[in-house]
Amino acid sequence: MTTAAVAHGLDDSIPAVLRNGPFLRLWLVQAITQTCQNMINFALLLRVRDVVEVHNLPQANTAISLVILAFSLPAVLFGPLAGVIADRSNKRTLLALLNVARAGAVLLFLVIRPGWHVETILAAYYVVTFVFGIAGQFFAPVLGATIPVVTPRTQLMSANALFNLTSTAAQLVGFAAVGPILVKAVGIDSLFIGAIVVYLASAALVLTLPVTPVVAVSAGVKSMSPTHRLINDMKEGLVFILQDPALMRAIGYLTLASTTFLLVATLGPEFVTSVIGLRKEDIGFVVAPAGLGVLVGVIVVPRVARRIGRDWLIDLSLASAGLMLALMAISRSFLDVFWTAPAPVVLVAMFTGSFALVLGICNAFILVPSQTMLQERSNEAVRARVYATFFTISNSFAFIPIFFAAAAADLFGVVKVLMVVAALVGGLGLVGLVHRRASELSRWERVQTSHRQGPDSLPSG
């Protein structure tokens, strides 16, 4: 980068992006609130697990899966609406209000008391989680649509890359590191109190951003009734996606990766207790290596993708992810073969952790190229609606497998369910690899045939 380019604001490096004050504050809001959200998700899984254990309820996995479904359901119900509002509203004000709303939802978690009737406790957690999920569902599209507002166009690529990396790091830090540590150190209620303070501080930080302009609406759209305008805006975003096969493919990959992640999160507490032999609070011993793998994968994926291509990388990673998930599931059974007594818990945890590490790398190799494809193919005017549509599709498709996987784990055991999930994910990757290889061979054959049909191939007179 030349001195003249830097002087004209063309430096597109990440350090240059972070020197942009408004962007830096927006990025801090993202990093803090997403980390906090993952901490709360972790705490909620443990809290519901505690309720199940204290009251000796059957079908523990189903109870935990309903928490995840309650958090995901707002994306299905409000996803398209969230995208439209994000594109048509003052984003600074909306971000601040959403942070205040999330603080209020977390406060409601503290109102729920263990002395209540067990069905009342679980219903209260599901309802408050649903409310918390509504604010989170609106927050993501608004945040994504605000990036171009506070960032020069020449720095958008680096800005988006930093936001993607931060989102991955927030999962690692919140769900696998800080969340488990704080739950052990101060307890879940104290974690909730800290989260309230964080969300209110983030709302105040958002208000220091520049005023965000509202997207202009054409005269034809203005003449519509509010209901017709909303339907028109949602239809515009959906049509934009349906007309782009590459964008639909990216959403499909992201949906598959996020659904698999939610499945593992749903079954994780049962897996670490019944298979590995750890306490449910020690789920971080498996999740932390997976998160570290995601972080490593995010760092190295650009170099790997340039070598083998994004599509090949995604299919290879799907096949490898299925294999790693299967090896995690059978680690206990495999190691027990070599011991007269059950294999030591520490050894089983090390084995499953190593496979989880590679699984995290595979997850990054799927997510990052897919997210890049989504961003490259999205027009800035509809980007929030594209993100909202992705969240809607992702959470809609996640409902059925998550619910049935949890119910199946209660009936047949978590290991068998994980093996089925591993077979499905790995099988999709293998099918993609075979199809891609066949397509390349077919193209090569067409090239050879075209070459043979040149003038030299004509019969002599």
C-alpha angles and dihedrals in degrees: 000000000000125000090244091053092051090048090055092050095255097125102119098181120124093247088054091050091052090053086066101097099207092046091047091054092047090049091050090052090052095047095046099043096043091049089049091048092053090048089054091047090054092047092049092053089053094044093053090044088054091052091051093049097044092051093037093233121177122231095041094169091055091052091051093046090056089061091056091045091051089053093045099043095078089063090060096044100037106020098103091041091051091054093050093047091048091053094045104038141076096268097201093057093043093051091051093049092048092053090051089049091052091050089053092050092051089050088058090058087063091055092062108095129201091228092070123100109281095242089049091051094051093044090051092051091049094049095046091045088053091053091047089050092053091059091045092049092054092043098061099057092042091051093048092048092049094060095078090047095060098030130072113243092244090060099045095101093055091042092054092045090053092049091050092049091047092050090055092045090050090058091050096045098038103039102027106029121014095030096056092040094051093044089055095041104042107004133245097283092054089048089055091051090051090049091055090054091048094052093048091048090050090052089054091048091051091056089063090065120102117269108275115224120234115239111255117249121217121243091248092055092045090057091059123094115256091256094050090045091053092049091047092052093048091047091050092055093046094049090050089057097043092053092058116066092187090055091049090050091052091051089049093054092046091048092051093048095047092045091052090049091052091048091054091046090052094050096035100091092050092045096053093047104039101030108027097029098232127131116264090247088062094065086114089076087071101028094048094061089047090051091047089051090052090051092049090046093051090053098049101032096092091058094044093046091053090054101049105014130254098265094049090046093053094050093045090049093050091053092046092046090056090051094049092048090052092049090050090052095051098038093103094047092046095050094044088064089069096048129066086212124038112294115264114275091231092056093048090049091051092051095047090043092055092051089045088054092057090042088057091052090051090050091054091047088057100039102044098051090043093050090048091052090050093051094044092051097044121095112225092235092061101025094112090051091049090052092045091050090050091052090048094050093042095051093041092056091042094060100073100042094043094049095044093042090055092047091046091050089056091051104036106017134265095264094060092048092049090051091053091049090048091052092050095047094042091044092054089051093050092048089051092050093049092047092047092049092049091049092052092048089049091052090048091051091051090052092050092047091050090051093050090051092064124112092279090064094060115107115253118249 
